Amino acid sequence: MLTTTTDVLARLHRDDSATWETFDDRWRDIVERFAARLGLDPEAAAECAQDTIVAVHRGLRDRRYERTRGRMRAWIFGIARHCAQRQRRRPGARGRRGDSAIVHRASPDVAATWDDVWERSVLRESLARLRRDTRIAPRTRAAFEAVVIRGDRPDVVATTLGMTVNDVYLAKHRCLRRLRAIAARVARSLDAGAEGDAP
């Protein structure tokens, strides 16, 4: 199992196909969502994601990424931002999509968009792992999702699930604590570029 950036980079440098597949699965969606949030249509966003993955592959192969200069996600952000800008400058791009949001947005806004997409991706993956965690009782998970995800009132959830209100609050607390731990591992694994520890 890949758990450190060093392991992942070594495998990516060797063109390990399973590692690249995992890397692609993780990052393509993030880059595509980022490009879409910057105003690219679905086709252009998908192209941006593809171009970014190819550029990352070449960059890693040519050893242009150096861990000492920053996190992998920051490096990928720079590549994705440039790919999105190139998509916007393509002939006919403005005619189809209006003025370039990337040209008019200040750099911090683009960085904030990347951070938001990153955080949402971490949360989405963390919730998926929490839902697969067999150490959490189904009723505990149901109480957590009802209160935290759907925003239901704890007293209504308690009645619906046959729990006390205190049990609902305990379920919420336990699942949030577990979710935070999972999210920390997911963020580390994404920064490493591949799958990290299971929940």
C-alpha positions as MATLAB code, in Angstrom:
seq = 'MLTTTTDVLARLHRDDSATWETFDDRWRDIVERFAARLGLDPEAAAECAQDTIVAVHRGLRDRRYERTRGRMRAWIFGIARHCAQRQRRRPGARGRRGDSAIVHRASPDVAATWDDVWERSVLRESLARLRRDTRIAPRTRAAFEAVVIRGDRPDVVATTLGMTVNDVYLAKHRCLRRLRAIAARVARSLDAGAEGDAP';
ca = [
       0.000    0.000    0.000;
       1.322    3.453   -0.880;
       1.490    5.732    2.116;
       4.367    8.164    1.650;
       5.187   10.719   -0.984;
       8.602    9.098   -1.362;
       7.021    5.696   -2.146;
       4.585    7.231   -4.595;
       7.202    9.310   -6.381;
       9.494    6.303   -6.711;
       6.679    4.271   -8.266;
       5.564    7.102  -10.543;
       9.153    7.616  -11.717;
       9.257    3.899  -12.596;
       5.998    4.298  -14.574;
       4.197    1.815  -12.315;
       0.849    1.477  -14.106;
      -1.217    0.735  -10.984;
       0.187    3.811   -9.250;
      -0.510    5.966  -12.298;
      -4.053    4.618  -12.497;
      -4.669    5.521   -8.857;
      -3.045    8.914   -9.380;
      -5.224    9.558  -12.425;
      -8.381    8.462  -10.589;
      -7.644   10.860   -7.749;
      -6.439   13.941   -9.569;
      -8.420   13.959  -12.819;
     -11.683   14.666  -10.999;
     -10.126   17.432   -8.897;
      -8.628   19.188  -11.925;
     -11.817   18.774  -13.952;
     -13.937   20.298  -11.170;
     -11.424   23.131  -10.777;
     -11.502   23.919  -14.497;
     -15.307   23.838  -14.530;
     -15.426   26.236  -11.576;
     -13.214   28.595  -13.584;
     -15.881   28.672  -16.285;
     -14.737   26.022  -18.758;
     -17.476   23.936  -20.350;
     -17.471   20.175  -19.581;
     -15.521   19.259  -22.720;
     -12.858   21.916  -22.144;
     -12.649   21.013  -18.433;
     -12.092   17.349  -19.354;
      -9.401   18.401  -21.844;
      -7.771   20.552  -19.181;
      -7.715   17.579  -16.800;
      -6.197   15.340  -19.481;
      -3.562   17.939  -20.375;
      -2.726   18.391  -16.694;
      -2.292   14.651  -16.081;
      -0.056   14.367  -19.161;
       2.012   17.385  -18.046;
       2.353   15.923  -14.544;
       3.457   12.598  -16.042;
       6.094   14.329  -18.152;
       7.179   16.516  -15.253;
       7.623   13.557  -12.942;
       9.374   11.540  -15.625;
      11.757   14.451  -16.224;
      12.078   14.985  -12.443;
      10.786   18.573  -12.553;
       8.859   18.143   -9.298;
      11.001   18.530   -6.202;
       9.417   17.850   -2.817;
      11.729   20.370   -1.193;
      10.068   23.173   -3.185;
       6.530   22.502   -1.991;
       3.578   20.161   -1.884;
       2.579   18.098   -4.875;
      -0.898   19.662   -4.875;
       0.634   23.157   -5.236;
       2.692   21.962   -8.196;
      -0.356   20.336   -9.797;
      -2.367   23.525   -9.133;
       0.139   25.535  -11.167;
      -0.050   23.069  -14.035;
      -3.864   22.937  -13.925;
      -4.150   26.730  -13.813;
      -1.916   27.088  -16.872;
      -3.837   24.369  -18.722;
      -7.116   26.162  -17.947;
      -5.654   29.443  -19.198;
      -4.534   27.753  -22.425;
      -8.031   26.315  -22.900;
      -9.513   29.806  -22.517;
      -7.091   31.266  -25.083;
      -7.844   28.677  -27.753;
      -9.389   30.147  -30.895;
     -13.130   30.453  -30.472;
     -13.053   29.758  -26.748;
     -14.264   33.210  -25.732;
     -16.937   33.202  -28.399;
     -18.397   30.023  -26.926;
     -17.988   30.852  -23.234;
     -17.819   34.654  -22.877;
     -14.898   36.643  -21.483;
     -12.247   34.682  -19.678;
     -12.956   34.442  -15.981;
      -9.352   33.400  -15.508;
      -8.019   36.572  -17.115;
     -10.215   38.821  -14.964;
      -9.940   36.974  -11.667;
      -7.204   37.919   -9.282;
      -4.753   35.154   -8.535;
      -5.973   34.691   -4.933;
      -9.478   33.940   -6.263;
      -8.132   31.206   -8.512;
      -6.087   29.809   -5.635;
      -9.148   29.966   -3.364;
     -11.134   28.069   -6.001;
      -8.424   25.378   -6.112;
      -8.418   25.148   -2.305;
     -12.216   24.850   -2.237;
     -12.226   22.095   -4.874;
      -9.414   20.350   -2.978;
     -11.260   20.496    0.353;
     -14.516   19.277   -1.186;
     -12.679   16.377   -2.839;
     -11.078   15.426    0.472;
     -14.468   15.618    2.206;
     -16.225   13.591   -0.517;
     -13.616   10.817   -0.333;
     -13.576   10.929    3.479;
     -17.360   10.537    3.664;
     -17.191    7.615    1.242;
     -14.580    5.932    3.452;
     -16.607    6.649    6.588;
     -19.624    4.999    4.962;
     -17.509    1.896    4.217;
     -16.045    1.743    7.735;
     -17.417   -1.475    9.238;
     -16.335   -0.426   12.736;
     -19.159    2.123   12.834;
     -22.603    0.699   13.545;
     -25.134    1.410   10.777;
     -27.473    3.195   13.195;
     -24.638    5.406   14.463;
     -23.751    6.317   10.889;
     -27.420    6.940   10.042;
     -27.770    9.316   13.012;
     -24.617   11.174   11.984;
     -25.725   11.552    8.367;
     -29.218   12.661    9.365;
     -27.970   15.376   11.720;
     -24.771   16.513    9.993;
     -25.390   15.874    6.288;
     -29.147   16.379    5.978;
     -29.486   18.847    8.860;
     -32.316   16.997   10.628;
     -33.112   17.906   14.222;
     -31.544   15.526   16.791;
     -34.870   14.874   18.543;
     -36.512   13.858   15.257;
     -33.549   11.607   14.390;
     -33.683   10.024   17.855;
     -37.369    9.196   17.442;
     -36.904    7.906   13.890;
     -33.960    5.658   14.776;
     -35.181    4.561   18.205;
     -32.329    6.278   20.035;
     -32.097    8.807   22.811;
     -31.179   12.377   21.906;
     -27.958   11.875   23.875;
     -27.163    8.801   21.733;
     -27.651   10.915   18.602;
     -25.187   13.518   19.899;
     -22.704   10.774   20.798;
     -23.068    9.269   17.306;
     -22.451   12.686   15.774;
     -19.370   13.220   17.947;
     -17.900    9.759   17.242;
     -18.431   10.009   13.506;
     -17.045   13.555   13.312;
     -13.934   12.466   15.210;
     -13.536    9.497   12.848;
     -14.218   11.693    9.798;
     -11.494   14.152   10.837;
      -8.969   11.320   11.168;
      -9.974    9.894    7.790;
      -9.810   13.354    6.173;
      -6.269   13.869    7.459;
      -5.201   10.560    5.867;
      -7.033   11.328    2.621;
      -5.357   14.741    2.367;
      -1.941   13.168    2.981;
      -2.599   10.449    0.416;
      -3.718   12.965   -2.204;
      -0.652   15.058   -1.538;
       1.404   11.898   -1.975;
      -0.424   11.345   -5.241;
      -2.041    7.982   -4.589;
      -4.159    5.901   -2.251;
      -3.269    6.098    1.418;
      -4.302    4.002    4.375;
      -7.764    2.548    4.528;
     -10.052    3.908    7.252;
];
